Amino acid sequence: MGEGKEVAPPGVNINVPHSARIYDYWLGGKDNFAVDRGVGEAMIKAIPGMRYMAGENRKFVHRVARDLVAKEGIRQFLDIGTGIPTRPNLHEIAQRIEPSSRVVYVDNDPIVLVHARALMVSKPEGRSEYISADIRDPRSILDDPMLKDTLTFGEPVGLTLIAILMLLADSDDPWALVAALRDAMPSGSCLAITHPTADFAPAEVEQAVNTATGAGMTLVARSEEAVRRFFGDWEMLEPGLVPVSSWRPDSTVENPEAAYYWAGVARKP
Ligand SMILES: C[S@@+](CC[C@H](N)C(=O)[O-])C[C@H]1O[C@@H](n2cnc3c(N)ncnc32)[C@H](O)[C@@H]1O
């Protein structure tokens, strides 16, 4: 968005900051408004490495999509908390390796819906679809006709919850919500999670969280133990729950704890 009067797409409130748009701002995108840039900048003041962190989180998406397709044989994904399209999107990475890969994207932010068309440009052999739904109502996702038409529960699913769970308060019981999703997945499915944490830099993260909550947002940094619980009894894949930059990096990482996210992938027995 340029300077001057901002025009809101239908359903989009440009007077309150939204996580999808702030994240888009950090990643250098254009689908954000003054209110998002204001909070985004204030959070960068708290955590100067914020843009780097967003980039490292995004690189994890690329590596995990690649490995789930190439090494775990996953051919279908359920990605909840997709965000504003950022190329390459998950289905583009998966379909580069296996063109028949199918992806169902889910988000509850109207700005993501506005851009969802960009997510639905799939290779003809594969498929990518978008559902507007809320992770706080897992059944509404699992019972959605589009999901049932696109994915088959007769084969493993790659369930990706990338940088979304911190937007749920403890009072929403995100562990129960994730457990409901896990329970619906067939054996051999894989769950990938990234989650911001105060474990590496408590003061910086506390300031960023205070900035976000002061602006009316829900943002919860969680400990390694709290993040581990999201995986239930699924088997953690190598290298386990690690700082996001350390999850199967493409090159040597000098300071893995410079991006304050835990990341891991687990497989359903
Ligand atoms: C920080 S973005 C992450 C985008 C992408 N997964 C990534 O990591 O690159 C978080 C996304 O989660 C979405 N989100 C937040 N709360 C949600 C909810 N209750 N149900 C579904 N999506 C939600 C936001 O709208 C936003 O697009």
The ligand as a Tripos MOL2 file, in Angstrom:
@<TRIPOS>MOLECULE
LIG
   27    29     1     0     0
SMALL
NO_CHARGES

@<TRIPOS>ATOM
      1 C1          2.0470  -15.1190   11.1740 C.3       1 LIG1
      2 S1          0.9070  -15.6890    9.9730 S.3       1 LIG1
      3 C2          1.7290  -17.1630    9.4360 C.3       1 LIG1
      4 C3          1.6120  -17.4450    7.9570 C.3       1 LIG1
      5 C4          2.2800  -18.7120    7.4590 C.3       1 LIG1
      6 N1          1.7680  -19.8950    8.1340 N.3       1 LIG1
      7 C5          3.7710  -18.6660    7.6140 C.2       1 LIG1
      8 O1          4.2470  -19.0860    8.6710 O.co2     1 LIG1
      9 O2          4.4760  -18.1940    6.7330 O.co2     1 LIG1
     10 C6         -0.4340  -16.3450   10.9800 C.3       1 LIG1
     11 C7         -1.6900  -16.6370   10.2120 C.3       1 LIG1
     12 O3         -2.6070  -17.3310   11.0690 O.3       1 LIG1
     13 C8         -3.9160  -16.8400   10.8250 C.3       1 LIG1
     14 N2         -4.7710  -17.0960   11.9880 N.ar      1 LIG1
     15 C9         -4.7280  -16.4890   13.1820 C.ar      1 LIG1
     16 N3         -5.6680  -16.9730   14.0070 N.ar      1 LIG1
     17 C10        -6.3420  -17.9160   13.2910 C.ar      1 LIG1
     18 C11        -7.4470  -18.7590   13.6000 C.ar      1 LIG1
     19 N4         -8.0230  -18.7160   14.7930 N.pl3     1 LIG1
     20 N5         -7.8840  -19.6130   12.6400 N.ar      1 LIG1
     21 C12        -7.2890  -19.6400   11.4220 C.ar      1 LIG1
     22 N6         -6.2390  -18.8530   11.0800 N.ar      1 LIG1
     23 C13        -5.7680  -17.9950   11.9970 C.ar      1 LIG1
     24 C14        -3.6900  -15.3620   10.5710 C.3       1 LIG1
     25 O4         -4.7910  -14.7770    9.8930 O.3       1 LIG1
     26 C15        -2.4160  -15.3600    9.7760 C.3       1 LIG1
     27 O5         -2.6580  -15.4030    8.4050 O.3       1 LIG1
@<TRIPOS>BOND
     1     1     2 1
     2     2     3 1
     3     2    10 1
     4     3     4 1
     5     4     5 1
     6     5     6 1
     7     5     7 1
     8     7     8 2
     9     7     9 1
    10    10    11 1
    11    11    12 1
    12    11    26 1
    13    12    13 1
    14    13    14 1
    15    13    24 1
    16    14    15 ar
    17    14    23 ar
    18    15    16 ar
    19    16    17 ar
    20    17    18 ar
    21    17    23 ar
    22    18    19 1
    23    18    20 ar
    24    20    21 ar
    25    21    22 ar
    26    22    23 ar
    27    24    25 1
    28    24    26 1
    29    26    27 1
@<TRIPOS>SUBSTRUCTURE
     1 LIG1         1 GROUP 0 **** ****
